[in-house]
Amino acid sequence: MKARHPSPRSTSSTCLAKSPMENLRSHSAAETEALGARLAARLECGEVVVVRGEVGSGKTTLIRGACRALGVKGPVTSPTFTIGQRYSGGRLPVSHLDLYRLKSLDQEDPALLDDYLDPEGVAFVEWPAVAEPRFERRALEVRLRHAGGDRREIEFS
């Protein structure tokens, strides 16, 4: 199914965050961002979205679309080297974590993730495996796969 460019406040009958599973195909970065915006419209305070996919599959692009829909105005980039970014000024505070570099949380400060998992905001977590037991209110898992060129297969579950 080709993704359309829905409004961030779309009232589409497809509710990405609450449906049991949905597979979509994006043909461009703009379409991937639009799917992120649809996802953002369904999120509530305290929810965590786990985002999986190989390097370059569009994880940050999807998250950027969600951030824009939530009212984030500044740059949205992958926080690979800083672990996390916090964005405010929109409908909800947004945390964006990238745990790619962490092999385990055993040697990390126990409070490393606490500031990012805010019950008053939403969090998007790339490369989540090392921290999944800490996510109390996981709303959704998103998997992105390369499908050739700029195309991506995106599974919401």
C-alpha positions as CSV (number, residue, x, y, z in Angstrom):
1,M,0.0,0.0,0.0
2,K,1.4,3.4,-1.0
3,A,1.5,5.8,1.9
4,R,-0.4,9.1,1.4
5,H,0.5,12.4,2.8
6,P,-2.1,12.7,5.6
7,S,-2.4,15.6,7.9
8,P,-0.8,15.2,11.3
9,R,-4.3,15.5,12.7
10,S,-5.8,13.0,10.2
11,T,-8.9,11.2,11.3
12,S,-8.2,8.3,9.0
13,S,-9.8,5.1,10.0
14,T,-6.4,3.5,10.2
15,C,-5.1,4.0,13.8
16,L,-1.5,3.1,13.6
17,A,-0.8,3.2,17.3
18,K,-3.8,1.1,18.4
19,S,-4.1,-1.5,15.6
20,P,-2.8,-5.0,16.2
21,M,-0.5,-4.9,13.1
22,E,-0.2,-2.9,9.9
23,N,2.3,-3.1,7.1
24,L,2.8,-0.1,4.9
25,R,5.2,0.9,2.1
26,S,6.8,4.3,1.8
27,H,8.3,5.4,-1.5
28,S,10.2,8.4,-0.2
29,A,11.6,10.1,2.9
30,A,8.6,12.5,2.7
31,E,6.2,9.6,2.9
32,T,8.1,8.1,5.8
33,E,7.8,11.4,7.6
34,A,4.1,11.5,6.9
35,L,3.6,8.1,8.4
36,G,5.5,9.4,11.5
37,A,3.0,12.3,11.6
38,R,0.1,9.8,11.5
39,L,1.6,7.9,14.4
40,A,2.2,11.0,16.5
41,A,-1.5,12.0,16.2
42,R,-2.4,8.8,18.2
43,L,0.2,9.0,21.0
44,E,-0.6,9.9,24.6
45,C,1.5,11.0,27.6
46,G,3.9,8.4,28.9
47,E,3.9,6.2,25.8
48,V,7.1,4.7,24.4
49,V,7.5,3.8,20.7
50,V,10.2,1.3,20.0
51,V,11.7,1.8,16.5
52,R,13.8,-1.0,14.9
53,G,15.6,-1.3,11.6
54,E,19.0,-1.5,10.1
55,V,21.3,1.5,9.7
56,G,19.9,3.9,7.2
57,S,16.4,2.3,7.1
58,G,14.6,5.5,8.0
59,K,14.1,5.3,11.8
60,T,15.1,8.9,12.4
61,T,13.1,10.1,9.4
62,L,10.0,8.5,10.8
63,I,10.7,10.0,14.2
64,R,11.3,13.4,12.6
65,G,7.8,13.3,11.0
66,A,6.3,12.4,14.4
67,C,8.2,15.3,16.1
68,R,7.0,17.8,13.5
69,A,3.4,16.7,14.0
70,L,3.9,17.1,17.8
71,G,5.1,20.7,17.2
72,V,8.9,20.3,17.4
73,K,10.3,23.2,15.4
74,G,14.1,22.7,15.5
75,P,16.4,20.1,13.9
76,V,15.6,16.4,14.7
77,T,18.7,14.3,14.3
78,S,19.8,10.9,15.5
79,P,21.3,11.2,19.0
80,T,23.7,8.2,18.4
81,F,26.6,9.9,20.2
82,T,24.6,11.6,22.9
83,I,22.2,8.7,23.7
84,G,19.2,11.0,23.8
85,Q,17.6,14.3,22.8
86,R,14.7,16.1,24.4
87,Y,12.4,18.4,22.5
88,S,9.8,20.7,24.0
89,G,7.5,23.5,22.8
90,G,4.9,21.2,21.1
91,R,1.7,19.3,22.1
92,L,3.8,16.9,24.2
93,P,7.5,16.9,25.3
94,V,9.3,14.4,23.1
95,S,12.4,12.2,23.9
96,H,14.4,10.6,21.1
97,L,16.8,7.9,22.2
98,D,19.3,6.0,20.2
99,L,20.8,3.2,22.1
100,Y,23.0,1.7,19.3
101,R,26.3,2.2,21.1
102,L,25.1,0.5,24.4
103,K,25.8,-3.2,24.7
104,S,24.2,-3.3,28.2
105,L,22.9,-0.9,30.9
106,D,24.9,-2.8,33.6
107,Q,27.9,-0.3,33.5
108,E,25.7,2.8,33.0
109,D,24.3,5.2,35.5
110,P,21.0,3.6,36.7
111,A,19.2,6.8,36.1
112,L,20.5,7.2,32.5
113,L,17.1,6.8,30.9
114,D,14.9,8.3,33.6
115,D,15.0,11.9,32.2
116,Y,13.9,10.6,28.8
117,L,11.1,8.3,29.9
118,D,8.9,11.2,31.1
119,P,5.3,10.3,32.0
120,E,4.3,13.8,30.7
121,G,5.7,13.2,27.3
122,V,6.3,10.5,24.6
123,A,9.6,8.7,23.8
124,F,10.9,7.2,20.6
125,V,13.7,4.6,21.1
126,E,16.0,3.4,18.3
127,W,18.0,0.2,19.0
128,P,15.9,-0.5,22.1
129,A,17.0,-4.0,23.0
130,V,19.2,-3.2,26.0
131,A,16.5,-1.1,27.7
132,E,13.2,-2.8,26.8
133,P,12.5,-4.0,30.3
134,R,12.4,-0.4,31.5
135,F,9.6,0.7,29.2
136,E,6.5,0.7,31.3
137,R,4.0,2.0,28.7
138,R,5.1,0.7,25.3
139,A,2.6,2.0,22.8
140,L,3.9,0.5,19.6
141,E,6.8,-1.3,17.9
142,V,7.8,0.0,14.4
143,R,10.1,-2.0,12.1
144,L,11.6,-0.4,9.0
145,R,13.2,-2.4,6.2
146,H,14.9,-1.3,3.0
147,A,12.8,-2.2,-0.1
148,G,15.2,-0.8,-2.7
149,G,16.1,2.8,-3.5
150,D,14.1,5.2,-1.3
151,R,11.4,2.6,-0.7
152,R,10.8,1.3,2.8
153,E,8.5,-1.4,4.3
154,I,7.2,-0.3,7.6
155,E,5.5,-2.6,10.0
156,F,3.5,-1.2,13.0
157,S,2.6,-3.6,15.7
